[in-house]
Amino acid sequence: MKAVTYTRYGDPDVLRVADVPTPAPGDQEVLIRVRAAETTKSDCEFRSFRYSVNWFWLPLRIAVGVIRPRRPILGMYFAGEVVSVGGRVTRFAPGDQVFGCTGLRLGAYGEYMVLPESAAIGPKPRNMTFAEAAAVPLGGLNALHFMRRAGVKPGEQVLINGAGGSIGAHAVQIARSMGARVTAVDHGIKEELVRRLGADDFVDYTTGDVTTTNRKFDVIFDMVAGSPYRRLIGMLQPGGRYLHGNPRLSVLLRSVPTTRFTDKTVVVAFAPETREDLATLARMAEAGEIRSIVDRVYPMSEVADAHRRVETEQRLGAVVITVASTPG
Ligand SMILES: NC(=O)c1ccc[n+]([C@@H]2O[C@H](COP(=O)([O-])OP(=O)(O)OC[C@H]3O[C@@H](n4cnc5c(N)ncnc54)[C@H](OP(=O)(O)O)[C@@H]3O)[C@@H](O)[C@H]2O)c1
């Protein structure tokens, strides 16, 4: 089968389309023909091993490969079709259209991949193409986790910092579906996109500073490494919650006294990616509560360009590669 592989960390040109053996499913595994995979900021970070947050560099490098990548096929978020299943698989059958995430197994940039039946895989939203569905799991699972942790209530004021990114764009929609009023902060080129997704107000971080607006929020969800912690905490209402999905070490350390000694709560977390949450997202997509905005779809052979588009942050929505020969 064809797959996008990389054998050393580096710039997008380290990615190559190569012929590799097609995997075979074990007893409790499913073989999936991948149709589309989102090209994410995380994929670019795995490829280059450059992070804006450094405290997990060493444990992650040990997990992923110290000298060179241990798993040569990137890709965590996908949509595709079940081709065959192991003898003890009960949840899936050949022909099922699915979407989901691989976790640290990676491999979604290959035409075929094997995942355990228990992985975060579920039926693809029926109203989405493969490309649209592949763009849901990263943003949707992370945003759903953090918005639930925030306990967003109808009428609350929610600020989303980094609202035009994969996770932020889903957070805007999920916060709105929970009845919140959403203020989005991102680059001005993304204003039209996040307003279309439901943001009520927008602040362009390149020309303005939301922390000088005298506004107060019940919830602040932050995906931006290095944002001004003290000033953002100062924008919270009493009982307010600050959630950070991309925290530097200093935020981790300061989160404990803030939560313990003030009336504000700080949550820093890696979102677990579960099949239950995936099923919730599929229901929300089919009910029209969340939409998938695809910026561009690239064929597998142009994966380096797809990575460049993500890294240069010109995209408006998700960048997706089509992996199998029939685009979705
Ligand atoms: N906690 C978790 O469980 C978890 C899970 C997955 C990923 N992550 C990490 O979270 C990070 C973000 O993920 P993502 O996929 O959503 O990234 P993304 O798609 O690149 O989104 C980040 C957004 O923030 C914007 N931004 C940059 N600087 C900003 C600033 N100062 N103020 C406001 N907005 C700003 C970016 O716009 P411009 O750059 O165009 O200005 C971009 O639209 C990644 O580094 C990833 O590794 C965390």
The ligand as an SDF file (V2000), in Angstrom:
LIG
                    3D

 48 52  0  0  0  0  0  0  0  0999 V2000
   -4.5170   19.6710   25.5900 N   0  0  0  0  0  0  0  0  0  0  0  0
   -4.7280   18.7870   24.6580 C   0  0  0  0  0  0  0  0  0  0  0  0
   -5.3370   17.7370   24.9190 O   0  0  0  0  0  0  0  0  0  0  0  0
   -4.2390   19.0590   23.2440 C   0  0  0  0  0  0  0  0  0  0  0  0
   -4.6990   18.2070   22.2410 C   0  0  0  0  0  0  0  0  0  0  0  0
   -4.2960   18.4540   20.9390 C   0  0  0  0  0  0  0  0  0  0  0  0
   -3.4270   19.5170   20.6540 C   0  0  0  0  0  0  0  0  0  0  0  0
   -2.9510   20.3100   21.6550 N   0  0  0  0  0  0  0  0  0  0  0  0
   -2.0220   21.4210   21.3470 C   0  0  0  0  0  0  0  0  0  0  0  0
   -2.7850   22.6000   21.2580 O   0  0  0  0  0  0  0  0  0  0  0  0
   -2.2230   23.4910   20.3050 C   0  0  0  0  0  0  0  0  0  0  0  0
   -3.3290   24.1330   19.4840 C   0  0  0  0  0  0  0  0  0  0  0  0
   -4.0130   23.1160   18.7840 O   0  0  0  0  0  0  0  0  0  0  0  0
   -4.8190   23.4270   17.4470 P   0  0  0  0  0  0  0  0  0  0  0  0
   -4.7340   22.1730   16.6330 O   0  0  0  0  0  0  0  0  0  0  0  0
   -6.1550   24.0050   17.7120 O   0  0  0  0  0  0  0  0  0  0  0  0
   -3.8500   24.5430   16.7840 O   0  0  0  0  0  0  0  0  0  0  0  0
   -4.1230   25.5320   15.6230 P   0  0  0  0  0  0  0  0  0  0  0  0
   -5.1410   24.9180   14.6920 O   0  0  0  0  0  0  0  0  0  0  0  0
   -2.8160   25.9510   15.0890 O   0  0  0  0  0  0  0  0  0  0  0  0
   -4.8410   26.7940   16.3590 O   0  0  0  0  0  0  0  0  0  0  0  0
   -4.1970   27.7610   17.0920 C   0  0  0  0  0  0  0  0  0  0  0  0
   -4.8790   29.1010   16.7520 C   0  0  0  0  0  0  0  0  0  0  0  0
   -4.4100   30.1130   17.6730 O   0  0  0  0  0  0  0  0  0  0  0  0
   -4.1370   31.2910   16.9280 C   0  0  0  0  0  0  0  0  0  0  0  0
   -3.2020   32.1320   17.6800 N   0  0  0  0  0  0  0  0  0  0  0  0
   -1.8430   32.1350   17.6580 C   0  0  0  0  0  0  0  0  0  0  0  0
   -1.3690   33.0650   18.5150 N   0  0  0  0  0  0  0  0  0  0  0  0
   -2.4510   33.6460   19.0940 C   0  0  0  0  0  0  0  0  0  0  0  0
   -2.6060   34.6690   20.0710 C   0  0  0  0  0  0  0  0  0  0  0  0
   -1.5550   35.2700   20.6320 N   0  0  0  0  0  0  0  0  0  0  0  0
   -3.8550   35.0000   20.4490 N   0  0  0  0  0  0  0  0  0  0  0  0
   -4.9450   34.4110   19.9020 C   0  0  0  0  0  0  0  0  0  0  0  0
   -4.8620   33.4260   18.9550 N   0  0  0  0  0  0  0  0  0  0  0  0
   -3.6230   33.0560   18.5600 C   0  0  0  0  0  0  0  0  0  0  0  0
   -3.5810   30.7620   15.6180 C   0  0  0  0  0  0  0  0  0  0  0  0
   -3.6760   31.7550   14.6120 O   0  0  0  0  0  0  0  0  0  0  0  0
   -2.4170   32.3940   13.8110 P   0  0  0  0  0  0  0  0  0  0  0  0
   -1.1830   31.6400   14.1930 O   0  0  0  0  0  0  0  0  0  0  0  0
   -2.8110   32.3410   12.3890 O   0  0  0  0  0  0  0  0  0  0  0  0
   -2.2990   33.8040   14.2220 O   0  0  0  0  0  0  0  0  0  0  0  0
   -4.5310   29.5840   15.3570 C   0  0  0  0  0  0  0  0  0  0  0  0
   -5.7110   30.0120   14.6910 O   0  0  0  0  0  0  0  0  0  0  0  0
   -1.1920   22.7040   19.4980 C   0  0  0  0  0  0  0  0  0  0  0  0
    0.0850   23.2200   19.7880 O   0  0  0  0  0  0  0  0  0  0  0  0
   -1.3490   21.2660   19.9920 C   0  0  0  0  0  0  0  0  0  0  0  0
   -0.1370   20.5860   20.1720 O   0  0  0  0  0  0  0  0  0  0  0  0
   -3.3620   20.1190   22.9310 C   0  0  0  0  0  0  0  0  0  0  0  0
  1  2  1  0
  2  3  2  0
  2  4  1  0
  4  5  1  0
  4 48  2  0
  5  6  2  0
  6  7  1  0
  7  8  2  0
  8  9  1  0
  8 48  1  0
  9 10  1  0
  9 46  1  0
 10 11  1  0
 11 12  1  0
 11 44  1  0
 12 13  1  0
 13 14  1  0
 14 15  2  0
 14 16  1  0
 14 17  1  0
 17 18  1  0
 18 19  2  0
 18 20  1  0
 18 21  1  0
 21 22  1  0
 22 23  1  0
 23 24  1  0
 23 42  1  0
 24 25  1  0
 25 26  1  0
 25 36  1  0
 26 27  1  0
 26 35  1  0
 27 28  2  0
 28 29  1  0
 29 30  1  0
 29 35  2  0
 30 31  1  0
 30 32  2  0
 32 33  1  0
 33 34  2  0
 34 35  1  0
 36 37  1  0
 36 42  1  0
 37 38  1  0
 38 39  2  0
 38 40  1  0
 38 41  1  0
 42 43  1  0
 44 45  1  0
 44 46  1  0
 46 47  1  0
M  CHG  2   8   1  16  -1
M  END
$$$$
